[in-house]
Amino acid sequence: MKHKDGKLGPQPDRRSRVVPITIMFAVLCGVSFYLGGIFCSERNKIEVKDVTKVVSSPKESVVSPLQLKATAFPECSSDYQDYTPCTDPRRWKKYGYQRLTFMERHCPPAFERKECLVPPPDGYKPPIKWPNSRDECWYRNVPYDWINKQKSNQNWLRKEGDKFHFPGGGTMFPRGVSAYVDLMEDLIPEMKDGTIRTAIDTGCGVASWGGDLLDRGILTLSLAPRDNHEAQVQFALERGIPAILGIIATQRLPFPSSSFDMAHCSRCLIPWTEYGGIYLLEINRILRPGGFWVLSGPPVNYENRWRGWNTTIEEQRSDYEKLQELLTAMCFKLYNKKDDIAVWRKSSDSSCYSKLGKPEAYPPKCDDSLEPDSAWYTPLRSCVLAPSPKLKTSVLESIPKWPERLHGAPERISDVPGSSTSAFKHDDSKWKVRAKHYKKLLPAIGTDKIRNVMDMNTVYGGFAASLIDDPLWVMNVVSSYAVNTLPVVYDRGLIGTYHDWCEAFSTYPRTYDLLHLDGLFTSESHRCDMKYVLLEMDRILRPNGYAVIRESSYFVDAIATIAKGMRWGCRKEDTEYGVAKEKILICQKKLWYSSNQSS
């Protein structure tokens, strides 16, 4: 890391001070070496040793714990109940409207950060438990009528009494989402045998497509931008379906290359062929070679549908031909088509991509200087990212089927500095032991009390893998400043995102039941103010939700002090190894209601 001030101060007389300076330098080096040994985070070591062997006896002297004064945080005003700091409609006018740039992440500067607790809406209730939540939620938890009025004829949802009901309808599936997916499975048999495991739904609506696929063994990450009224992502998460705020505009989506086995767009109205096809080129980047891109809605089936699209048959025919031409140029082939659904498959044949290097090729092939996995505030580029020729078993035809791929070391483990197959296997077995211990400390894990889970700083997704048989899903977060292990997470058949915890996460308030972190403050406290990280955790955690915080003893008491000011109840527990230098905080966020105190 760069120092903010690299200038040297006034220099003393060297002849008179050389011995004291030498002694002081030696002492400082010794202290620095000692402190470095104490605070080195285990999670940042890819090759992990047995913790019982590397942690010293509690009788040894340790550094004094971090001391903080307890402070009670005020409530934010009630109009912040759906506050999303980095996608805040209050700030949209500051940014351009071209290509919907204003809907991308624009985080407030430090002096505008809120130091208050986001209140729930009036009448908020603990969410309905899974699996019933897939079909209904409390109206007061997501009190937005606009989407109900605008989409009532499409059966997205309907309000009945104090609940919203989700009948499984959608713009392109009037007979219900299950019938729609049944037809899709007829077109893509790979959806039935474990070949397809991870999917992304762009412009997800209320995520009914992703919700239906959960019972079919396909884990879908639903994506939609923040808006003033529809709150699509908030509805999805309230239902217990994986979702994240995001938009394809000018920046890459926060996922590595070759992440998803399937991508889907159902009348999501993204102009795929405009701006040199840059939006479809981003889908190409995150789609695994051999993966499927599914489109329903304009211009598919334009021959029969054009009258309802406020256009002409000639315009729709032209749009379809442009789309087909663009996909062919990107090495996609039409795989199947029926009624309103068209399916293209991304080629895994290197011979097609080699042709993209010719001068006349358009879109052109990306040059080697473009890092394929760079995806945190990385601009989109109008070029085709060709699959790496060295990756032979990461293409969809060769990667192990689900669930076999979950516990096998993926091919891309070799791309992670310091990683190896043995390190992966050790991590996998370690998390099985840890998860068993966590369930003793927090019996709610594995029950219907916990559905939406986030692992705030994962390595290989071991925590998520250890809970795979429980009725929950895990958002695996890899720090944008850490070693990039997110491709390994996706190759295991799990989902996740890049993120910088010095900023707010791309989700609505009250959207996770359990937050887990392992050494996050030890790793990132030199960059991120602990107070703001904990306030962000409070924002995204549901009332009565839990946090499992695994940290060095140096940080644990300070975290508990701040958590008390956020109205959390915490208790300190030993790790499964019972060592003194690392502890576990089990915290629960209390349910409270706004007293209309302004921020």
Secondary structure, 3 states (H helix, E strand, C coil): CCCCCCCCCCCCCHHHHHHHHHHHHHHHHHHHHHHHHHHCCHHHCCCCCCHHHHCCCCCCCCCCCCCCCCCCCCECCHHHCCCCHHHCHHHHHHCCCHHHHHHCCCCCCHHHCCCCECCCCCCCCCCCCCCHHHCEEEHHHCCCCHHHHHHHHHCCCEEECCEEECCCCCCCCCCCHHHHHHHHHHHCHHHCCCCCCEEEEECCCCCHHHHHHHCCCCEEEEEECCCCCCCHHHHHHHCCCCEEECCCCCECCCCCCCCEEEEEEECCCCCCCCHHHHHHHHHHHHEEEEEEEEEECCCCCHHHHHHHHCCCHHHHHHHHHHHHHHHHHCCEEEEEEECCEEEEEECCCHHHHHHHHCCCCCCCECCCCCCCCCCCCCECCCCECCCCCCCCCCCCCCCCCCCHHHCCCCHHHHHCCCCCHHHHHHHHHHHHHHHHHHHHHCCCCCCCCCCEEEECCCCCCHHHHHCCCCCCEEEEEEECCCCCCHHHHHHCCCEEEEECCCCCCCCCCCCEEEEEEECHHHHHCCCCCHHHHHHHHHHHEEEEEEEEEEEEHHHHHHHHHHHHHCCEEEEEEECCCCCCCEEEEEEEECCCCCCCCCC
